[in-house]
Amino acid sequence: MKVSAEILNLVPYKPGKPIAETQREFGLKEVHKLASNENPLGPSPKAIAAIQASLQQQHRYPDPSCYDLIQKISSKWNVPASQVGIGNGSNEIIDLLIRIFCEPGDSILTSQAAFVAYQVCAQAARVKVRMTPLRDDLTIDLKAIADDFFRNPTAKTRLIFIPNPNNPTGTIVGGAELSEFLVRLGNRDDVLLIFDEAYTEYVRDSHFKEAAKFYKEYSNVIVLKTFSKVYGLAGFRLGAMLCPEYVLELYNRVRNPFNVNDLAQVAGVAALDDEDYLKQSQKAVWDGLDYFYKELSRLNLKFWPSEANFVLFDTKRNAQEAFQNLLKKGIILRPVQNYGLQTQLRMTVGHADENKKAIAAIEKMLTEVPEVG
Ligand SMILES: Cc1ncc(COP(=O)(O)O)c(C=O)c1O
């Protein structure tokens, strides 16, 4: 059977190494996973109670319109229900947007070291991926992205993905640069601007401008949200999209009618109502980041201040070797060589005691793995 070169060359998304696998491989009892930007608090207690109360209904198909969840999102996030789409994680929405708006041979445009799912989904759809260079401080260069769009009309760029904050760098874009980007590209009818806001609840920079607040002013701006991070529901697979009605109409045509299961919908509604949990989740991350910054500075390791729930830091070592060394100590971090970052690791904020153990393991690793020049 003939298979296209894009599929044959596709490097699949590599998720964080699972705890059970690490326990098996290294014969360890205690393993801490700070590798997948998950919420260390577990799901919201309100979500757990709502799921338990719904178990008896699971012989029924889920509501294909996600009515209750969309109504709840509409009231909590102050957006019209007619502009809310729901997906099996925001990853599914990324995948479907590419399939809806790009034909094989068209392009998506993003930055180097932007969240890798855009690339994987595009390649699977035989869509080309254009990437502009990162700035030296690892921020995304919005001007370079807009310039690339205008300079390369034959690339047929249909979608521009801006993860804000970005994973794995934790950096944000904003200010005059964002305004100019929107002046140049906003309201065009030949390209969609997709702001992936998986981590905005963790942003502490007071100047940050959320697309979820301004997307309505544009006919071509889409916002992606996830319930996997601050809402603590990664295992349920639940994501949302805020977008103009015409985009939603196409999305709802293409998606599987039962793409979001009932327990995910129920959990999402309950989590949106759990303000205490949300605040605790933010506080755990902010405290954890401040702790990491203090300790990484003490260890003389460069890090990039993060507006998300993880921090990228430079081990000054081959990151694979550092990663393997930490695995043996029961600490799973995330290598990011697939983003072109050879000596850095990404570390998610965990429980306070996990954060301490991670730092202790890193301190020991520094004495065991040689520095690279
Ligand atoms: C920037 C960004 N967007 C989207 C996602 C995917 O989230 P979901 O779990 O909703 O598919 C992630 C997950 O890590 C992410 O970092």
Ligand as a Chemical Component Dictionary entry (heavy atoms), coordinates in Angstrom:
data_LIG
# 
_chem_comp.id                   LIG 
_chem_comp.type                 NON-POLYMER 
_chem_comp.pdbx_formal_charge   0 
_chem_comp.three_letter_code    LIG 
# 
loop_
_chem_comp_atom.comp_id 
_chem_comp_atom.atom_id 
_chem_comp_atom.alt_atom_id 
_chem_comp_atom.type_symbol 
_chem_comp_atom.charge 
_chem_comp_atom.model_Cartn_x 
_chem_comp_atom.model_Cartn_y 
_chem_comp_atom.model_Cartn_z 
_chem_comp_atom.pdbx_ordinal 
LIG C1 C1 C 0 0.351  25.161 24.364 1  
LIG C2 C2 C 0 -0.485 23.932 24.493 2  
LIG N1 N1 N 0 -1.601 23.833 23.778 3  
LIG C3 C3 C 0 -2.390 22.742 23.846 4  
LIG C4 C4 C 0 -2.064 21.681 24.667 5  
LIG C5 C5 C 0 -2.917 20.446 24.615 6  
LIG O1 O1 O 0 -3.847 20.417 25.586 7  
LIG P1 P1 P 0 -4.975 19.299 25.607 8  
LIG O2 O2 O 0 -4.659 18.444 26.764 9  
LIG O3 O3 O 0 -6.241 20.100 25.805 10 
LIG O4 O4 O 0 -4.992 18.566 24.314 11 
LIG C6 C6 C 0 -0.923 21.730 25.441 12 
LIG C7 C7 C 0 -0.561 20.590 26.297 13 
LIG O5 O5 O 0 0.449  20.468 26.888 14 
LIG C8 C8 C 0 -0.103 22.874 25.342 15 
LIG O6 O6 O 0 1.044  22.962 26.030 16 
# 
loop_
_chem_comp_bond.comp_id 
_chem_comp_bond.atom_id_1 
_chem_comp_bond.atom_id_2 
_chem_comp_bond.value_order 
_chem_comp_bond.pdbx_ordinal 
LIG C1 C2 SING 1  
LIG C2 N1 SING 2  
LIG C2 C8 DOUB 3  
LIG N1 C3 DOUB 4  
LIG C3 C4 SING 5  
LIG C4 C5 SING 6  
LIG C4 C6 DOUB 7  
LIG C5 O1 SING 8  
LIG O1 P1 SING 9  
LIG P1 O2 DOUB 10 
LIG P1 O3 SING 11 
LIG P1 O4 SING 12 
LIG C6 C7 SING 13 
LIG C6 C8 SING 14 
LIG C7 O5 DOUB 15 
LIG C8 O6 SING 16 
# 
